Amino acid sequence: MRYEIHGGRLLTWALEAHIVDHCNLRCAHCCTLSPELPVRITSVAELARDLERAARVLAPRTLKLTGGEPLLHPEVLACLDTARASGIADTLSVTTNGLRLDHMPDTFFEKIDRLTLSWYPGAGLSADRVARVRDRCRAHGVSLTV
């Protein structure tokens, strides 16, 4: 596979930043092993440092904040600001199980471009709650993938 160089940096489709490892669910099929991991939170300063370093060599089209469950990060809004300020990618995305989205202020949706909602039946996220997420994304111009 041949990669494209853009502005002296390797062009990639996406870069993921795991801002937490832990999760509020215990899915047996978790691809990040969150049910087995202890609580770990990336500080905003660590995120800024890591993105600065990555931006020297990578040019991702999308920066995805993920985890574990990224909405468990106590400074998730500051993480979004830091990610945006890094300038590493034009598109800022969050991947979440959605259980905490009802608690997110409108500014959360204003700060992101994309939201990926991992909807696990039986995990507490009802069709009504998913509909509310769709409405909030639509109201803020956020692309939603369920």
Backbone as JSON, one array per atom type, in Angstrom:
{
  "sequence": "MRYEIHGGRLLTWALEAHIVDHCNLRCAHCCTLSPELPVRITSVAELARDLERAARVLAPRTLKLTGGEPLLHPEVLACLDTARASGIADTLSVTTNGLRLDHMPDTFFEKIDRLTLSWYPGAGLSADRVARVRDRCRAHGVSLTV",
  "N": [[0.84, -1.18, 0.0], [0.53, 2.18, -0.82], [1.18, 5.28, 0.62], [-0.07, 8.61, 0.73], [1.63, 11.72, 0.78], [1.11, 14.69, 2.45], [1.66, 17.99, 2.66], [4.15, 17.4, 3.75], [3.49, 15.53, 5.6], [2.2, 12.32, 6.54], [-0.67, 11.26, 5.01], [-3.64, 10.16, 6.39], [-6.69, 8.27, 6.88], [-7.91, 8.46, 9.4], [-7.23, 9.26, 12.86], [-7.09, 7.94, 16.06], [-7.69, 8.98, 19.37], [-7.49, 7.81, 22.48], [-9.1, 8.85, 25.12], [-9.89, 7.99, 27.56], [-9.69, 4.8, 29.23], [-11.49, 3.18, 30.51], [-14.97, 2.15, 30.93], [-18.56, 2.58, 31.1], [-20.06, 0.39, 30.61], [-20.13, -3.22, 30.39], [-19.39, -4.92, 28.2], [-18.99, -8.07, 26.79], [-17.79, -8.49, 24.35], [-16.06, -6.38, 23.86], [-13.9, -4.46, 21.94], [-11.78, -2.95, 22.83], [-11.16, -3.9, 25.27], [-12.17, -2.68, 27.56], [-13.8, -3.47, 29.84], [-11.98, -4.9, 31.34], [-10.0, -3.18, 32.08], [-8.36, -0.78, 34.25], [-9.5, 2.37, 35.68], [-8.48, 5.0, 33.68], [-7.41, 8.11, 32.74], [-6.67, 10.38, 30.25], [-4.86, 13.28, 30.59], [-5.69, 16.69, 29.81], [-3.47, 18.15, 29.1], [-1.67, 16.1, 28.4], [-3.0, 15.08, 26.17], [-2.86, 17.3, 24.45], [-0.06, 17.44, 24.11], [0.46, 14.92, 22.9], [-1.02, 15.15, 20.52], [0.28, 17.28, 19.32], [2.78, 16.15, 18.83], [2.03, 14.04, 17.1], [1.03, 15.48, 14.95], [3.26, 16.36, 13.68], [4.04, 14.4, 11.92], [1.81, 13.13, 10.88], [-1.2, 13.49, 8.95], [-4.17, 13.28, 9.48], [-7.47, 12.84, 8.16], [-9.63, 12.81, 9.83], [-10.01, 13.24, 13.3], [-10.57, 11.14, 15.91], [-12.05, 11.06, 19.01], [-12.09, 8.77, 21.51], [-12.49, 5.78, 23.5], [-12.39, 3.07, 25.65], [-15.12, 4.7, 27.22], [-15.51, 7.8, 26.12], [-17.07, 9.92, 27.12], [-16.97, 9.72, 29.81], [-14.82, 11.08, 30.63], [-13.75, 13.59, 32.78], [-13.19, 16.12, 31.82], [-14.15, 16.4, 29.22], [-15.11, 18.35, 27.42], [-13.02, 20.21, 27.39], [-11.09, 18.57, 26.29], [-12.12, 18.32, 23.71], [-11.86, 20.97, 22.85], [-9.08, 21.18, 22.91], [-8.36, 19.25, 21.04], [-9.47, 20.37, 18.71], [-8.04, 22.79, 18.6], [-5.53, 21.83, 18.08], [-5.33, 21.47, 15.37], [-4.81, 19.26, 13.86], [-6.55, 17.73, 12.33], [-9.29, 18.23, 10.07], [-11.82, 17.31, 10.63], [-13.59, 16.54, 13.52], [-14.4, 13.94, 15.61], [-16.44, 11.93, 17.77], [-16.67, 8.85, 19.41], [-19.05, 6.95, 21.0], [-20.97, 5.18, 23.54], [-23.29, 6.37, 24.09], [-24.76, 6.61, 26.47], [-24.38, 8.74, 28.2], [-25.05, 10.98, 26.8], [-27.39, 12.45, 27.14], [-26.72, 14.09, 29.2], [-24.91, 15.83, 28.21], [-24.03, 19.13, 27.38], [-25.34, 21.56, 24.99], [-23.09, 22.74, 23.92], [-21.26, 20.68, 23.66], [-22.14, 19.33, 21.33], [-21.83, 21.41, 19.55], [-19.11, 21.55, 19.29], [-18.21, 19.37, 17.86], [-17.89, 17.48, 14.76], [-18.69, 15.03, 13.87], [-20.46, 12.18, 15.11], [-20.25, 9.01, 16.39], [-22.32, 6.53, 17.3], [-22.4, 3.81, 19.26], [-24.62, 1.44, 19.46], [-25.88, -0.71, 21.66], [-28.09, -3.2, 22.06], [-30.15, -3.67, 24.9], [-28.47, -2.39, 26.62], [-29.35, -0.15, 27.86], [-29.88, 2.08, 26.31], [-32.44, 3.48, 24.86], [-34.72, 3.4, 22.03], [-36.04, 5.83, 21.94], [-34.21, 7.53, 23.2], [-32.1, 7.39, 21.37], [-33.36, 8.63, 19.23], [-33.57, 11.22, 20.29], [-30.86, 11.88, 20.35], [-30.35, 11.87, 17.6], [-31.92, 14.08, 16.87], [-30.61, 16.15, 18.26], [-28.1, 16.09, 17.06], [-28.79, 16.72, 14.4], [-29.78, 19.32, 14.82], [-27.44, 20.66, 15.36], [-25.85, 20.33, 13.2], [-24.28, 18.03, 13.09], [-22.81, 15.13, 11.87], [-24.17, 11.94, 12.08], [-23.53, 8.58, 12.91], [-24.92, 5.5, 13.49]],
  "CA": [[0.0, 0.0, 0.0], [1.29, 3.42, -0.92], [0.54, 6.38, 1.32], [0.12, 9.95, 0.17], [2.25, 12.71, 1.66], [0.38, 15.95, 2.35], [2.35, 19.0, 3.46], [5.25, 16.77, 4.47], [2.97, 14.59, 6.6], [1.53, 11.13, 6.02], [-2.12, 11.42, 4.99], [-4.37, 8.98, 6.85], [-8.12, 8.51, 6.97], [-8.28, 8.88, 10.76], [-6.36, 9.02, 14.0], [-7.89, 7.81, 17.28], [-7.09, 9.32, 20.65], [-8.26, 7.19, 23.56], [-8.95, 9.79, 26.24], [-10.08, 7.15, 28.76], [-9.7, 3.38, 28.89], [-12.61, 2.53, 31.18], [-16.29, 2.32, 30.33], [-19.7, 2.37, 31.99], [-20.67, -0.88, 30.22], [-19.25, -4.39, 30.56], [-19.65, -5.77, 27.04], [-18.04, -9.19, 26.68], [-17.15, -8.42, 23.04], [-15.42, -5.07, 23.73], [-12.65, -4.54, 21.17], [-10.7, -2.25, 23.54], [-11.01, -4.58, 26.56], [-12.5, -1.74, 28.64], [-14.26, -4.1, 31.09], [-10.84, -5.47, 32.07], [-9.0, -2.15, 32.35], [-8.63, 0.14, 35.35], [-9.79, 3.75, 35.3], [-7.34, 5.77, 33.21], [-7.86, 9.32, 32.08], [-5.61, 11.18, 29.65], [-5.03, 14.68, 30.95], [-5.8, 17.59, 28.67], [-2.09, 18.48, 28.73], [-1.12, 14.93, 27.69], [-3.65, 15.04, 24.86], [-2.25, 18.37, 23.65], [1.31, 17.03, 23.78], [0.41, 13.81, 21.96], [-1.5, 15.62, 19.22], [1.35, 18.11, 18.76], [3.78, 15.21, 18.3], [1.46, 13.31, 15.96], [0.84, 16.42, 13.84], [4.53, 16.54, 12.98], [4.24, 13.37, 10.9], [0.53, 12.63, 10.38], [-2.24, 14.42, 8.51], [-5.43, 12.53, 9.39], [-8.66, 13.6, 7.74], [-10.54, 12.83, 10.98], [-9.51, 12.89, 14.62], [-11.64, 10.52, 16.69], [-11.87, 10.9, 20.45], [-12.75, 7.53, 21.86], [-12.02, 5.18, 24.74], [-13.38, 3.21, 26.69], [-16.24, 5.61, 26.99], [-14.92, 9.14, 26.25], [-17.9, 10.87, 27.86], [-16.64, 9.58, 31.23], [-13.71, 11.99, 30.92], [-14.31, 14.74, 33.5], [-12.93, 17.35, 31.07], [-14.34, 16.06, 27.81], [-15.23, 19.57, 26.61], [-11.66, 20.74, 27.23], [-10.43, 17.67, 25.33], [-12.6, 18.7, 22.38], [-11.22, 22.25, 22.52], [-7.66, 20.9, 22.66], [-8.3, 18.53, 19.76], [-9.74, 21.34, 17.64], [-6.94, 23.75, 18.57], [-4.32, 21.18, 17.57], [-5.32, 21.63, 13.93], [-4.31, 18.04, 13.22], [-7.55, 17.22, 11.38], [-10.42, 19.13, 9.84], [-13.04, 16.72, 11.18], [-13.48, 16.05, 14.9], [-15.43, 12.94, 15.83], [-16.48, 11.24, 19.06], [-17.32, 7.54, 19.39], [-19.61, 6.78, 22.34], [-22.12, 4.28, 23.68], [-24.44, 7.26, 24.15], [-25.5, 6.62, 27.74], [-24.21, 10.03, 28.88], [-25.34, 12.09, 25.89], [-28.45, 13.3, 27.68], [-26.1, 15.01, 30.16], [-23.98, 16.71, 27.51], [-24.63, 20.41, 26.99], [-25.34, 21.84, 23.56], [-21.73, 23.07, 23.48], [-20.62, 19.43, 23.22], [-22.51, 19.1, 19.93], [-21.28, 22.51, 18.76], [-17.67, 21.37, 19.16], [-17.86, 18.2, 17.06], [-18.4, 17.38, 13.4], [-19.27, 13.7, 13.69], [-20.7, 11.37, 16.3], [-20.52, 7.6, 16.14], [-23.04, 5.98, 18.43], [-22.39, 2.34, 19.32], [-25.89, 1.13, 20.11], [-25.91, -2.1, 22.1], [-29.41, -3.54, 22.61], [-30.14, -4.13, 26.28], [-27.49, -1.65, 27.41], [-29.97, 1.01, 28.48], [-30.1, 3.18, 25.37], [-33.71, 3.19, 24.2], [-34.95, 4.0, 20.72], [-36.39, 7.24, 22.18], [-32.96, 8.27, 23.47], [-31.39, 7.49, 20.09], [-34.08, 9.66, 18.47], [-33.15, 12.52, 20.84], [-29.5, 12.11, 19.86], [-30.49, 12.24, 16.18], [-32.44, 15.45, 16.83], [-29.56, 17.09, 18.7], [-27.08, 16.13, 16.0], [-29.38, 17.45, 13.29], [-29.88, 20.73, 15.2], [-26.11, 21.27, 15.43], [-25.12, 20.02, 11.98], [-23.34, 16.94, 13.36], [-23.06, 13.88, 11.13], [-24.35, 10.84, 13.03], [-23.51, 7.18, 12.48], [-25.38, 4.6, 14.56]],
  "C": [[0.89, 1.23, 0.0], [0.5, 4.54, -0.24], [0.87, 7.7, 0.65], [0.74, 10.85, 1.23], [1.55, 14.04, 1.4], [1.08, 16.98, 3.26], [3.49, 18.42, 4.29], [4.82, 15.78, 5.53], [2.22, 13.46, 5.9], [0.01, 11.31, 6.14], [-2.79, 10.11, 5.39], [-5.85, 9.33, 6.91], [-8.49, 9.04, 8.35], [-7.15, 8.59, 11.74], [-7.27, 8.96, 15.22], [-7.06, 8.23, 18.48], [-8.0, 8.76, 21.73], [-8.07, 8.05, 24.8], [-9.26, 9.15, 27.58], [-9.99, 5.7, 28.29], [-10.94, 2.68, 29.43], [-13.94, 2.89, 30.52], [-17.36, 2.1, 31.39], [-20.53, 1.14, 31.58], [-19.65, -2.0, 30.42], [-19.5, -5.39, 29.44], [-18.57, -6.84, 26.9], [-17.24, -9.12, 25.38], [-16.38, -7.13, 22.8], [-14.07, -5.19, 23.03], [-11.5, -3.81, 21.85], [-10.47, -2.82, 24.94], [-11.33, -3.68, 27.76], [-13.01, -2.4, 29.91], [-13.11, -4.64, 31.95], [-9.84, -4.41, 32.53], [-9.37, -1.27, 33.54], [-8.99, 1.53, 34.8], [-8.48, 4.42, 34.88], [-7.87, 6.93, 32.4], [-6.64, 10.05, 31.52], [-5.86, 12.63, 30.04], [-5.11, 15.52, 29.68], [-4.4, 17.96, 28.18], [-1.43, 17.33, 27.97], [-1.7, 14.84, 26.27], [-3.03, 16.09, 23.94], [-0.84, 17.99, 23.2], [1.3, 15.93, 22.72], [-0.04, 14.26, 20.57], [-0.46, 16.5, 18.54], [2.41, 17.21, 18.12], [3.26, 14.49, 17.05], [1.36, 14.21, 14.74], [2.14, 16.69, 13.08], [4.68, 15.57, 11.81], [2.95, 12.86, 10.26], [-0.4, 13.76, 9.97], [-3.54, 13.63, 8.37], [-6.56, 13.43, 8.9], [-9.61, 13.8, 8.92], [-9.76, 12.5, 12.24], [-10.69, 12.38, 15.42], [-11.24, 10.48, 18.16], [-12.72, 9.71, 20.87], [-12.21, 7.02, 23.19], [-12.03, 3.67, 24.6], [-14.54, 4.1, 26.25], [-15.76, 7.04, 27.2], [-15.76, 10.13, 27.05], [-17.75, 10.71, 29.37], [-15.48, 10.49, 31.62], [-14.28, 13.23, 31.6], [-14.1, 16.07, 32.79], [-13.1, 17.13, 29.57], [-14.47, 17.3, 26.94], [-13.88, 20.22, 26.38], [-10.85, 19.87, 26.27], [-10.84, 18.02, 23.91], [-11.96, 20.02, 21.93], [-9.75, 22.03, 22.15], [-7.49, 20.2, 21.32], [-8.49, 19.5, 18.6], [-8.56, 22.3, 17.48], [-5.66, 23.14, 18.0], [-4.2, 21.34, 16.06], [-4.89, 20.38, 13.18], [-5.26, 17.51, 12.16], [-8.68, 18.24, 11.23], [-11.69, 18.63, 10.51], [-12.76, 16.16, 12.56], [-14.68, 15.17, 15.19], [-15.31, 12.36, 17.23], [-17.22, 9.93, 18.86], [-17.75, 7.22, 20.81], [-20.7, 5.72, 22.35], [-23.41, 5.08, 23.91], [-25.14, 7.39, 25.48], [-25.39, 7.96, 28.47], [-24.57, 11.24, 28.0], [-26.45, 13.0, 26.39], [-27.89, 14.36, 28.64], [-25.14, 15.99, 29.5], [-24.69, 18.01, 27.13], [-24.59, 20.59, 25.48], [-23.93, 22.16, 23.06], [-20.95, 21.82, 23.07], [-20.88, 19.22, 21.74], [-21.98, 20.21, 19.02], [-19.8, 22.32, 18.47], [-17.26, 20.23, 18.25], [-18.47, 18.27, 15.66], [-19.15, 16.08, 13.17], [-19.45, 13.03, 15.04], [-20.98, 9.95, 15.84], [-21.11, 7.03, 17.41], [-23.05, 4.47, 18.32], [-23.6, 1.92, 20.13], [-25.95, -0.36, 20.39], [-27.27, -2.4, 22.71], [-29.27, -4.11, 24.03], [-29.19, -3.37, 27.17], [-28.06, -0.36, 28.0], [-30.24, 2.19, 27.57], [-31.34, 2.83, 24.54], [-33.78, 3.85, 22.83], [-35.32, 5.47, 20.87], [-35.15, 8.08, 22.43], [-32.14, 8.42, 22.2], [-32.05, 8.56, 19.22], [-33.71, 11.06, 18.96], [-31.74, 12.87, 20.4], [-29.53, 12.55, 18.4], [-30.94, 13.7, 16.06], [-31.37, 16.47, 17.21], [-28.46, 17.2, 17.65], [-27.56, 16.95, 14.82], [-29.4, 18.95, 13.61], [-28.51, 21.43, 15.18], [-25.25, 20.94, 14.2], [-24.06, 18.95, 12.15], [-23.75, 15.7, 12.57], [-23.11, 12.74, 12.14], [-24.31, 9.5, 12.32], [-23.92, 6.35, 13.67], [-25.01, 3.2, 14.15]]
}
